[in-house]
Amino acid sequence: MKPRRCKELVLGKDVVLPDSAEIAGGTIILQDGVRIGEHVRIDVSERLVLGKGSVLGDHTILRGRDIELGREFYTNHHAEIGGGSCFEGTSRLRMGYWGHLGSYSMVNTAMAVEIGDEVGLGRFSNVYTHGAYLSEIDGFPVSFARVKLGSRVWLPGGTVNPGVTIGDDVVVAVGSVVTKDLPSGCLAGGTPARLLKEKAYPQLLPPTAVLERVEHALRTFSAAYTVSNPSRPAVRVEGAEFDFAARQVSGPVSKASERARNLLRRHGIRFRVEADSGQYEPWR
């Protein structure tokens, strides 16, 4: 078993923590249902909170001073939080629920980083709070600055530079480099990124269009369902009802309903529910 060299390790219920994981630092809090992959390295000098139901993929690295990650945070393999200067007093990370770091993605926390809910950083994405290598007193560019990403942001294979603020409901095209602030609701892309369309998101679709997209997602993967209420809209999978207006699921948990919930998640349709004693319940 790898040594646990932290001041305090607080484990919730049903935490999966393999022998190959290394944990060091101050207070490390792994809430209920957290799953740690093989060869994960955690070194957080003051405090780490990993939210309920979160998953760290194999070979993930979490380093820094003060990190809080919300419910159902997820990393694919070889994702990293930390980087240069991540143990300085300026280092801090706050990320909301449903955060996603793709494989080989990186969030540097030399300076404070604030990330909202439902933010996805796709494979090979990078968020930097510092850019420096050559001598500042010889005129070379040096930058240390905070970064803020709003809620519902999708950044696949892109880079965010120090000092950037991105609003809510933003999509950034694959491979873009964001050097300036982006407003809420926009589609942006390019190197450097520029506005491609303002006020693009979210789109308020009528119930019939919502249901059409849901049915297409479920039919694509041969998931059985019935339309329980097209005016809301909603579908039923065995005994569970999926209400897309309220973004809730109610009724009994089954293998079929969990498969449907996972298929919908792949289409970005997520529900603030948890399976408790065989029934779906709202997040507590």
N, C-alpha and C positions, 0 to 999 in steps of 0.2 A: 504494500500500500504506500502511495506517495505521502510524504509528511504534510500535515495540516498546520502551517506556520502562521496562523492568523490569531489575533487577540481573542476573537469570539466568533464562533460559527453557529448560526441559528438555522435550524432545518425545520421546514413545515412538514405536513403529512405527505407521504408517498413521494418523497424526493428520490430521484435516481442519481447517485453520485459514485461513479466507478473508481476503482483503485488507481487507475492511470491519471486521474485528474489531479492537478497541483493547485493548492489554495494557500495564499499568503496575504498578509496585510492586517487591517484593523477588524472592524465588525463586518462580517459577511452574512447576509440574510437571504436565504433561498426559500421562497414562499411555497405554499402547497402545490404539489404536482410538477415542480420544476424537474427537468431532465437534463443532465449534464452528459455530453458525449465523451468519447475516449480522447485522452491526451489533451484535454482542455487545460489552459493555464489562466488562473485568476490571481492577480496581484493588485489589490486596491488598498491603498495605505490607510484611509480613514473609514470609509463606509461604502458598501455595495448592497443595494436592494434589487433582487431579481424577482419580478412580479409573478403572480400565480399563473401556473400553466406554461411558463416560459421554457424554451428549448435552446440549448447551446450545442451546435453541431460539432463534430469531431475536429480537434485541432483549433478551436476558437481560442482567441487570446483576449482577455479583459484586463487592462492595466490602467491605473489612474489613481486619483485621490478621492473623488466623491462622485459616485455613479448611482443613479436610480433609473431602472428600466421597468416599464409598466407591464400589465397583464399580457400574457401570450406573446411576449417578445420572442423573436426567432432569429437564429443565425444558421446559415448553411456552413459547410466545412471551411476552415481556414479564414473565417472572418476575423476582424481585429478592431478593438477599441483601445486607444492609447497613443502610441507613437512618441515622438520627441517631446520633451518637457511635460509629459503627462502627470508627473508627480509634483509639479510646482503648485504654489498656493492659488494660482489663477485657474487651475484645472477643475472642470466641473461638467457633468453631463446629466441632463434630464431628458428622458424620452418617454412618450406616452404609451398607451396600449396599442397592440397589434403592430409594433415596430418590426421591421424585417431588414436584415443584412444578408445580402447574397454572398456566395462564396468569393473569397479573396477581396471583399470590400473592406474599407478602412474608414474609421472616424477618428481623427486626431483631436485630442483634447488638451493641447497646450494652453488654450484659452477656453472659456466657457462655451458649451454647445447646448442649445435648447431645441428639441425636436418634439413636435406635437404627436397627435394620435394618428394611427393608420398611415404611417410613412414607410415606403419601401425604397431601400437603396439596393439596386440590382447588382448582379455579378460585376466585379471589378470597379464598382463605384468608390469614390473617395471624397471625404469631407475634410478640409484642412483649415486649421485655425492659425497656422503659421507657415510662412514660406521664407526660408533663409538658408544660405549656404556660404556665399562669398561675402567678403568684408563690407559692412555698411559704411565704414569710414573711407572706403575707396569708391564710394558711389554706387555700389551694387544694391539692387532692391531687396529690402527686408520688410516683412509684414507679420505682425502678430495682432489678431483681432478675433472677436467673437463671431459665431455663426448661429443663425436662427432659421429653422425650417418650421413652417406652420403644420397644420393637420391636413391629412389626405394629400400627400405629395408623393409622386412617383418619379424616381431618378434612376433609370436603367443604364448602367455602364457609363456614368457621367462623373464630373468632378466639380466640386464647389470650392471656391477660393476663400481665403480669410476675409472676414468683414461682411459677407453676403447675408442678406435676409431674403427668404423666399416665403411668400404668403401661403394662404390656405388654398386647397383645391387646384394644385398646379401639376401639370405634366411636362417633363423635360425630355426631349427626344434623346434617343440612344447616342452615347458618345459625346454629348455636349460638355462644354466647359463654361461654368457659370461664374462670371467675374463681376457682375453687377446685380443689384436687387431685382427680384421679379415680383410683380403684383399678384394678388389673389386671383384665382379663376383663369389663369392664362395657360396657353400652350406656348412653349419656348423651345428653341433648339439652335445648334450651331456652335462654332468655335471662333470667337466667343459666342455664347448664347445670346439670342435676340428674341424679342417677342414675335411669335408667328400668328397668334390670335389672342385678342383680349376677350375677357368675359366668356370664355369657352366652356367653363365648368363651374358648378355642376349643371347638368341638363335635367330639367323637371319633366320627366316623361309621363304620359297618361297611363292609367292602370293597364289598359290593353297592351301597350307597348312594353311595359314592365313584364307582364305575363308572357308575352311572346319571347322575350330574351331569356327569361327563366326556363321556359319550356325547351327552348333550343339548347341551352346549357345542359339540361338533364337528359334530353333525348340523345344528344351527341354521345353520351357515355352509357346509354341504355339503362338509365335509372328509372325505376317504376314510380309513378306518382298519379294523383288525380287532382283536378282543379276543384278546389273546395269553395272558392268565392272570387270570381273574376273581377268583381267590382272593387275589391279592397287593394290589391289582388292577393291571393293566397293559394298554396297548394298543400296537399296532404300526402305524406309518405308513411304508409301503414297508419299508425295511430297518431303521428305527430303532425301538427299544422305549422307551416312556415308562412308567417305573415310578413310580407315584404314592405308594407307601408310602415309598420311598427318596428321592423327589423328584429322580430322576436320569433322564437320557436316554443311551442307548448305541447304537452302531451308526453307519452312514453318514449323512452330512448330505445332504439333498435339498431341492429346492424345496418339496415337499409336507410334509416334516417340519418345515421352518422355518415354513411357514404354520401348521401345527398348533401349534407351540410359541408362535407369536405369538397365535393365537386363544385358547389356554389362558391366556396372560398376561393377556389382557383380562378373564378371569374370576378373576384373582388367583392363578392356579396357575403358579408360577415354578419354574425348575430351575437348580441351581448347576452349569451346564455351559457349555462354550464349544466352538465349531466350530474344530477344529484339523486342518489337512491332510485335510479331507473326512470327519473322524470327530468324534463328540461325545466330549469328555473332561471329567472333573470340573475345577472351578476349581482353578487352581494359585496 
